[in-house]
């Protein structure tokens, strides 16, 4: 199963999440793509 890496606003790594949850965060503007090569998503705000 693939996972998406997640970092917080201070660039500290969080637990990897499922791609569907990552898409939901992106759609709701709670996260943004940080790097595409290795898919890293940074959260806009702490949830």
N, CA, C and O atoms as CSV, one atom per row, in Angstrom:
chain,resi,resn,atom,element,x,y,z
A,1,UNK,N,N,0.844,-1.164,0.000
A,1,UNK,CA,C,0.000,0.000,0.000
A,1,UNK,C,C,0.903,1.246,0.000
A,1,UNK,O,O,1.892,1.301,0.731
A,2,UNK,N,N,0.557,2.225,-0.811
A,2,UNK,CA,C,1.370,3.434,-0.876
A,2,UNK,C,C,0.931,4.416,0.206
A,2,UNK,O,O,-0.217,4.410,0.649
A,3,UNK,N,N,1.841,5.227,0.604
A,3,UNK,CA,C,1.585,6.243,1.617
A,3,UNK,C,C,2.123,7.575,1.120
A,3,UNK,O,O,3.015,7.614,0.273
A,4,UNK,N,N,1.586,8.653,1.641
A,4,UNK,CA,C,2.034,9.997,1.298
A,4,UNK,C,C,2.674,10.588,2.548
A,4,UNK,O,O,2.103,10.539,3.638
A,5,UNK,N,N,3.857,11.143,2.374
A,5,UNK,CA,C,4.559,11.734,3.508
A,5,UNK,C,C,3.969,13.102,3.818
A,5,UNK,O,O,3.587,13.848,2.916
A,6,UNK,N,N,3.902,13.419,5.097
A,6,UNK,CA,C,3.285,14.655,5.560
A,6,UNK,C,C,4.264,15.376,6.466
A,6,UNK,O,O,4.898,14.763,7.326
A,7,UNK,N,N,4.385,16.687,6.268
A,7,UNK,CA,C,5.214,17.511,7.155
A,7,UNK,C,C,4.356,18.651,7.684
A,7,UNK,O,O,3.390,19.066,7.043
A,8,UNK,N,N,4.716,19.149,8.854
A,8,UNK,CA,C,3.947,20.254,9.416
A,8,UNK,C,C,4.534,21.586,8.968
A,8,UNK,O,O,5.442,21.619,8.137
A,9,UNK,N,N,4.023,22.675,9.512
A,9,UNK,CA,C,4.461,23.999,9.085
A,9,UNK,C,C,5.905,24.289,9.485
A,9,UNK,O,O,6.525,25.195,8.928
A,10,UNK,N,N,6.444,23.543,10.431
A,10,UNK,CA,C,7.843,23.711,10.837
A,10,UNK,C,C,8.756,22.711,10.148
A,10,UNK,O,O,9.909,22.548,10.548
A,11,UNK,N,N,8.248,22.029,9.105
A,11,UNK,CA,C,8.988,21.045,8.306
A,11,UNK,C,C,9.403,19.821,9.116
A,11,UNK,O,O,10.391,19.164,8.791
A,12,UNK,N,N,8.660,19.519,10.155
A,12,UNK,CA,C,8.914,18.298,10.920
A,12,UNK,C,C,8.031,17.194,10.363
A,12,UNK,O,O,6.858,17.431,10.073
A,13,UNK,N,N,8.574,15.989,10.208
A,13,UNK,CA,C,7.777,14.913,9.618
A,13,UNK,C,C,6.663,14.428,10.542
A,13,UNK,O,O,6.840,14.306,11.754
A,14,UNK,N,N,5.519,14.158,9.933
A,14,UNK,CA,C,4.391,13.559,10.638
A,14,UNK,C,C,4.207,12.146,10.101
A,14,UNK,O,O,4.947,11.714,9.217
A,15,UNK,N,N,3.244,11.442,10.621
A,15,UNK,CA,C,2.997,10.072,10.159
A,15,UNK,C,C,2.530,10.077,8.707
A,15,UNK,O,O,1.753,10.949,8.317
A,16,UNK,N,N,2.987,9.123,7.900
A,16,UNK,CA,C,2.494,9.014,6.522
A,16,UNK,C,C,0.995,8.729,6.518
A,16,UNK,O,O,0.474,8.064,7.413
A,17,UNK,N,N,0.307,9.244,5.493
A,17,UNK,CA,C,-1.139,9.075,5.408
A,17,UNK,C,C,-1.512,8.402,4.091
A,17,UNK,O,O,-0.697,8.323,3.171
A,18,UNK,N,N,-2.725,7.929,4.010
A,18,UNK,CA,C,-3.251,7.282,2.816
A,18,UNK,C,C,-3.459,8.339,1.719
A,18,UNK,O,O,-3.815,9.476,2.028
A,19,UNK,N,N,-3.243,7.986,0.458
A,19,UNK,CA,C,-3.398,8.957,-0.626
A,19,UNK,C,C,-4.781,9.607,-0.695
A,19,UNK,O,O,-4.889,10.778,-1.060
A,20,UNK,N,N,-5.834,8.872,-0.351
A,20,UNK,CA,C,-7.180,9.454,-0.377
A,20,UNK,C,C,-7.311,10.563,0.662
A,20,UNK,O,O,-7.947,11.584,0.401
A,21,UNK,N,N,-6.721,10.373,1.823
A,21,UNK,CA,C,-6.756,11.402,2.858
A,21,UNK,C,C,-5.926,12.612,2.432
A,21,UNK,O,O,-6.281,13.751,2.737
A,22,UNK,N,N,-4.825,12.364,1.729
A,22,UNK,CA,C,-3.995,13.458,1.224
A,22,UNK,C,C,-4.764,14.276,0.203
A,22,UNK,O,O,-4.703,15.506,0.222
A,23,UNK,N,N,-5.488,13.609,-0.691
A,23,UNK,CA,C,-6.306,14.329,-1.680
A,23,UNK,C,C,-7.366,15.172,-1.001
A,23,UNK,O,O,-7.655,16.285,-1.439
A,24,UNK,N,N,-7.947,14.647,0.070
A,24,UNK,CA,C,-8.975,15.384,0.802
A,24,UNK,C,C,-8.382,16.638,1.458
A,24,UNK,O,O,-9.004,17.700,1.432
A,25,UNK,N,N,-7.193,16.523,2.041
A,25,UNK,CA,C,-6.534,17.686,2.635
A,25,UNK,C,C,-6.230,18.741,1.581
A,25,UNK,O,O,-6.401,19.936,1.821
A,26,UNK,N,N,-5.776,18.291,0.405
A,26,UNK,CA,C,-5.475,19.220,-0.677
A,26,UNK,C,C,-6.746,19.905,-1.186
A,26,UNK,O,O,-6.754,21.114,-1.419
A,27,UNK,N,N,-7.805,19.138,-1.354
A,27,UNK,CA,C,-9.068,19.684,-1.853
A,27,UNK,C,C,-9.647,20.719,-0.889
A,27,UNK,O,O,-10.217,21.720,-1.322
A,28,UNK,N,N,-9.503,20.481,0.415
A,28,UNK,CA,C,-10.040,21.394,1.426
A,28,UNK,C,C,-9.072,22.526,1.766
A,28,UNK,O,O,-9.322,23.304,2.687
A,29,UNK,N,N,-7.976,22.618,1.029
A,29,UNK,CA,C,-6.966,23.672,1.219
A,29,UNK,C,C,-6.352,23.661,2.609
A,29,UNK,O,O,-5.946,24.704,3.121
A,30,UNK,N,N,-6.282,22.482,3.221
A,30,UNK,CA,C,-5.629,22.349,4.522
A,30,UNK,C,C,-4.188,21.921,4.367
A,30,UNK,O,O,-3.451,21.838,5.350
A,31,UNK,N,N,-3.773,21.644,3.120
A,31,UNK,CA,C,-2.403,21.228,2.845
A,31,UNK,C,C,-2.030,21.699,1.444
A,31,UNK,O,O,-2.893,22.036,0.633
A,32,UNK,N,N,-0.739,21.713,1.184
A,32,UNK,CA,C,-0.225,22.084,-0.135
A,32,UNK,C,C,0.941,21.161,-0.467
A,32,UNK,O,O,1.621,20.656,0.427
A,33,UNK,N,N,1.164,20.946,-1.756
A,33,UNK,CA,C,2.278,20.091,-2.167
A,33,UNK,C,C,3.580,20.857,-1.978
A,33,UNK,O,O,3.720,21.989,-2.441
A,34,UNK,N,N,4.515,20.237,-1.304
A,34,UNK,CA,C,5.807,20.853,-1.009
A,34,UNK,C,C,6.835,20.471,-2.066
A,34,UNK,O,O,7.531,21.340,-2.592
A,35,UNK,N,N,6.939,19.192,-2.382
A,35,UNK,CA,C,7.837,18.692,-3.430
A,35,UNK,C,C,7.117,17.595,-4.178
A,35,UNK,O,O,6.405,16.792,-3.577
A,36,UNK,N,N,7.299,17.555,-5.505
A,36,UNK,CA,C,6.598,16.561,-6.290
A,36,UNK,C,C,7.391,15.281,-6.490
A,36,UNK,O,O,6.798,14.208,-6.601
A,37,UNK,N,N,8.700,15.361,-6.538
A,37,UNK,CA,C,9.509,14.173,-6.804
A,37,UNK,C,C,9.240,13.103,-5.747
A,37,UNK,O,O,8.864,11.976,-6.068
A,38,UNK,N,N,9.435,13.465,-4.514
A,38,UNK,CA,C,8.990,12.645,-3.395
A,38,UNK,C,C,7.772,13.394,-2.893
A,38,UNK,O,O,7.898,14.521,-2.415
A,39,UNK,N,N,6.613,12.803,-2.988
A,39,UNK,CA,C,5.387,13.545,-2.704
A,39,UNK,C,C,5.342,13.892,-1.220
A,39,UNK,O,O,5.086,13.040,-0.369
A,40,UNK,N,N,5.596,15.158,-0.938
A,40,UNK,CA,C,5.525,15.671,0.431
A,40,UNK,C,C,4.411,16.686,0.473
A,40,UNK,O,O,4.304,17.536,-0.411
A,41,UNK,N,N,3.596,16.606,1.477
A,41,UNK,CA,C,2.506,17.552,1.636
A,41,UNK,C,C,2.732,18.289,2.946
A,41,UNK,O,O,2.949,17.676,3.992
A,42,UNK,N,N,2.679,19.605,2.872
A,42,UNK,CA,C,2.829,20.382,4.092
A,42,UNK,C,C,1.463,20.918,4.512
A,42,UNK,O,O,0.702,21.434,3.693
A,43,UNK,N,N,1.175,20.789,5.775
A,43,UNK,CA,C,-0.087,21.296,6.289
A,43,UNK,C,C,0.012,22.804,6.424
A,43,UNK,O,O,1.034,23.338,6.854
A,44,UNK,N,N,-1.069,23.487,6.049
A,44,UNK,CA,C,-1.111,24.935,6.146
A,44,UNK,C,C,-1.233,25.375,7.605
A,44,UNK,O,O,-0.567,26.316,8.037
A,45,UNK,N,N,-2.083,24.690,8.350
A,45,UNK,CA,C,-2.291,24.983,9.768
A,45,UNK,C,C,-2.198,23.692,10.547
A,45,UNK,O,O,-2.372,22.608,9.990
A,46,UNK,N,N,-1.932,23.801,11.795
A,46,UNK,CA,C,-1.955,22.617,12.639
A,46,UNK,C,C,-3.413,22.233,12.862
A,46,UNK,O,O,-4.236,23.071,13.231
A,47,UNK,N,N,-3.721,20.973,12.637
A,47,UNK,CA,C,-5.110,20.507,12.735
A,47,UNK,C,C,-5.359,19.932,14.104
A,47,UNK,O,O,-6.469,19.483,14.393
